[in-house]
Amino acid sequence: MEISARNSLKATVKKVVAGSVNSEVTLELAPGIEVVAIITKSSADKLGLAEGKQAYAVIKASDVLVAVD
C-alpha cells in the first residue's frame, strides 16, 4: 500500500456500528488506545471491516488538531 498521507497507524478493528448511511469504526492501536472514524457504510462493507480484522488508521496531517490543558 502506497499513500501520500504521512500518518498510517496499524490497528485492530474493535467495533463497527453500522447505520443506514454511515458506520462508526473503532480501531484499537494498543490496549486502551483507540481511534474512532465515521466512514460510509458502503466503504465499511467494501473493506470487509469486522471485529478482529487488521486495518490502518490513515491520518492526513492537515486534519489533525492538537490541544493542551
C-alpha positions in Angstrom: 0.0 0.0 0.0 1.4 3.4 -1.0 -0.3 6.5 0.2 0.5 10.2 0.4 -0.6 10.7 4.0 2.2 10.7 6.5 0.5 9.1 9.4 -0.6 5.5 9.0 -1.2 3.6 12.2 -1.7 -0.2 12.1 -4.6 -1.3 14.3 -7.2 -3.9 15.0 -10.9 -3.3 14.4 -12.5 -3.3 17.8 -16.1 -2.4 16.9 -18.2 -1.5 13.9 -21.6 0.2 14.4 -23.4 0.3 11.1 -26.0 2.9 10.5 -28.2 3.4 7.5 -25.7 5.6 5.7 -22.5 5.7 7.8 -20.6 3.3 10.0 -18.7 4.2 13.2 -15.4 2.2 13.3 -13.4 1.9 16.4 -9.7 0.9 15.8 -7.5 -0.2 18.7 -3.9 0.9 18.2 -2.7 -0.7 21.5 -4.6 -1.8 24.7 -6.6 1.2 25.8 -5.6 3.4 22.9 -8.4 3.8 20.3 -9.2 5.9 17.2 -12.8 6.2 16.0 -13.7 7.0 12.4 -17.0 7.7 10.7 -17.0 6.3 7.2 -19.7 5.5 4.7 -21.5 2.2 5.3 -20.7 1.2 1.7 -16.9 1.8 2.3 -17.0 -0.3 5.5 -18.8 -3.1 3.6 -16.3 -2.9 0.7 -13.3 -3.1 3.1 -14.9 -6.1 4.9 -14.5 -4.4 8.3 -15.3 -6.6 11.2 -14.2 -7.1 14.8 -10.6 -8.5 15.0 -9.6 -7.6 11.4 -6.4 -5.7 10.9 -6.7 -2.2 9.4 -4.9 1.1 9.3 -5.9 4.5 10.7 -4.7 6.9 8.0 -4.5 10.5 9.3 -3.9 13.4 6.9 -1.7 15.9 8.8 -3.8 18.9 7.8 -6.8 17.3 9.6 -5.1 16.6 12.9 -5.9 19.0 15.8 -3.6 19.5 18.8 -4.8 20.7 22.2 -3.4 21.2 25.6 -4.9 21.8 29.1 
